[in-house]
Amino acid sequence: MPEEDSRIDHFVLEYRKTNFDGLPRLKGEQRWELVDYIKATQYTLSGLRFDTKYMNLRVQACNKAVAGEYSDPVTLETK
């Protein structure tokens, strides 16, 4: 977590699953998986399958009043 005087209370992680080659699917075609109230700067996703692409992984910082903007999406692939 950020320093004690930081206004960040927790993080939210969202990711979409896909397993195909080619361009990403249109927004809204796959539902978001949500991991809420992450209190550390590291997190381990469990239940991932081998040889699967997990696209549109993004993180959001939140405080007790409001949530910030989502980070730019990144792609994670299990080999």
C-alpha positions in Angstrom: 0.0 0.0 0.0 1.1 3.6 -0.4 2.5 5.5 2.5 0.4 6.1 5.7 -0.6 9.6 4.7 -1.8 8.4 1.3 -5.5 8.8 0.5 -5.7 5.4 -1.3 -7.7 2.9 0.8 -7.7 -0.1 -1.5 -7.5 -1.3 -5.1 -10.0 -2.9 -7.5 -8.9 -5.4 -10.1 -11.0 -6.2 -13.1 -10.3 -8.7 -15.9 -12.0 -10.3 -18.9 -11.4 -13.8 -20.0 -10.9 -14.8 -23.7 -9.1 -17.6 -25.5 -8.8 -16.9 -29.2 -6.3 -15.4 -31.6 -7.0 -12.1 -33.3 -8.3 -8.7 -32.3 -9.9 -8.1 -28.8 -13.6 -8.6 -28.6 -15.9 -5.6 -28.5 -16.4 -3.9 -25.1 -19.3 -5.5 -23.4 -19.1 -8.9 -25.1 -17.3 -10.5 -22.2 -18.3 -9.8 -18.7 -15.8 -8.4 -16.2 -14.5 -10.5 -13.4 -14.0 -8.4 -10.3 -11.6 -8.6 -7.3 -12.5 -5.8 -4.8 -10.8 -4.4 -1.7 -7.2 -5.4 -2.5 -5.1 -3.9 0.3 -1.6 -4.7 -1.2 0.3 -3.6 -4.3 0.6 -7.3 -5.3 -2.2 -9.8 -5.9 -2.2 -13.4 -7.2 -5.1 -14.4 -9.4 -6.2 -18.0 -8.7 -8.2 -20.3 -10.8 -6.5 -19.4 -14.1 -6.3 -22.0 -16.8 -3.2 -22.9 -18.8 -2.9 -21.8 -22.4 -5.6 -19.1 -21.8 -5.5 -15.4 -22.7 -6.9 -13.0 -20.1 -7.4 -9.6 -21.7 -8.3 -6.2 -20.5 -6.8 -6.5 -17.1 -7.1 -3.2 -15.3 -6.7 -1.7 -11.8 -8.4 1.2 -10.1 -7.3 3.0 -6.9 -10.1 3.9 -4.4 -10.4 5.9 -1.3 -13.3 6.0 1.2 -15.2 8.6 -0.9 -14.5 8.0 -4.6 -12.8 5.7 -7.0 -10.1 6.9 -9.5 -9.8 6.2 -13.2 -8.9 2.7 -14.3 -5.3 2.1 -15.4 -4.6 1.4 -19.1 -5.5 -2.3 -19.8 -2.8 -4.9 -20.1 -2.8 -8.4 -21.4 -1.9 -11.5 -19.3 -1.5 -14.9 -20.9 -0.9 -18.2 -19.1 1.5 -20.5 -20.9 
